[in-house]
Amino acid sequence: MKMPYRVSLLLLAAVLACCPTAAGLSLRDQLALAEKDDDTQAQIEVIRRILDKELGDAKLREKLAGLWLSVEDYDMAESTVRDWKEAPESLRVSVLATVFFVRDRKKNEAIALLGGYVGKHPEDLEATRQLAGYLDSVGEQERIVELLSKAPGVEGDASLLVSRALARRKLQSFAEALKDFTAAEKADPEDESVANNRPSFDRLRAALAGIDAAGAVLAEKPDDSAALISRAYWYLSTGFANELVFQDAEAARRSDPKSVAALILFAEASNLTGRLSARDAREKFDVDVSKPVSALIVLDHIWRHDGQISRNPKDISALLERSRELSGNAQQYQLALRDAEAAIIVDTKNASARAAKITALARLGRIDDAAAELRVMESSRPSRDELAESLSRLVDAAMSASQLDLALEFSDRAIKAKPEARYYKQRAAILQRFERFAEAQDDLSRAQQLEKGGVQ
């Protein structure tokens, strides 16, 4: 927070009055103490006092201008360099450009001032750094690359190399961006800008082969939905290319409007770019963007089922396979429910379709609906495997909702349907919550015996 000069003088006077030792020190010694304590206001006041007597101290004048900028008193910073006729041109330009850019919001004037100076003094890397920062703030990435490619000494300056890498990355010159960042790491691996940006460039390095491979396919087949989905996924994995994700996902949806894989990426990118709220993603597209985006192999499996279903919308097998993939791996339970219901419409007596619907409902926390669906499924005489698995899903849902009595009821029924080790272990966990430890141990022992006998 900026402190008015008059107030800070009063504070300094109070400090000197309360501290006879400090009062007896020379101004230079007082400045040394203020610097040691990192007391900016005290430094400003002491330097001003020194300059009253030693007007020609250029180093202190330069330091004073920087201190005024640090406390955001741009008026005083400006007057410091304007009143100093012998001020170094580099200092005058730097301070006035900052005043134009920050205080006056005259960004073009600030950039022009710095650009003119750097054109005459390309070796001044600090001015180059300041100009690159201003160009970045107004989105002039191509000018940054041009500037930093011409300035001598950039190749040995880690932070400027990172600036050029970031500009190239925004221009989608990913290979060149990685080359610059690698050079920055070699120049100074401990540099702050290198350390701060390393994770994102590591992600880009891991994604680039996938981006390039998909791009090669799209160069020949611009509407290839699989390549669009693949490249959207790799863009998404970088953590910074959300607009590119959106563009590819949107193109994939145009190419294949019924693709669920494209829909998931489209909803995710729409949310990340601020086009769609999480609530709207659920209500409009049945996509839960709070879930992590599936691995590419999962999206590929979903995309393959998309093709099967597109060719035959009544393919129960494909609908159920996609439902299981969506529920088990993608954690997109509403989409999984949609597929299960589509399969039931084709065959109302299909127990596997009912089981898929129960799984989706249970994972959505809709326990009553899942239990009602279970009763319908039981009337169609499902297999012991399907019945036990569906009951187990209800156990998990009831446990998550802290409905322990209901969870125990479902667990008893699952064991009765198929006494396997995993169902005994599941019941043991419930019994432990009830502090029925002896019974829980009995179930665990039984599970162990079954596992030894090969019954999982």
Buried (B, 14 or more C-beta within 10 A) or exposed (E): EEBEBEEBBEBBEEBBEEEEEBEEBEBEEBBBBBBEEEBBBBBBBBBBBBBEEEEEBEEBBBBBBBBBBEBEBBEBBBEBBEEBEEBEEBBBBBBBBBBBBBBEEBBEBBBEBBBEBBEEBBEBBEBBBBBBEBBBEEEBBEBBBBBBEEBEEBBEBBBBBBBBBBBBBBBEBBEBBBBBBBBBBEBBEEBEBBBEBBEBBEBBBEBBEBBEBBEEBBEEEEEBBBBBBBBBBBBBBBEBBBEBBBBBBBBBBEBBEEBBBBBBBBBBBBBBEEBBEEEBBBEEBBBBBEEEBBEBEBBBBBBBBBBBBBEEEEBBEBBBBBBBBBBEBBBBBBBBBBBBBBBBEEEEEBBBBBBBBBBBBBBBEBBEBBBEBBEBBBEEEBEEEBBBBBBBBBBBBBBEEEBBEBBBBBBBBBBEBBBBBBBBBBBBBBBBBEEBEEBBEBBBEBBEEBBEEEBE
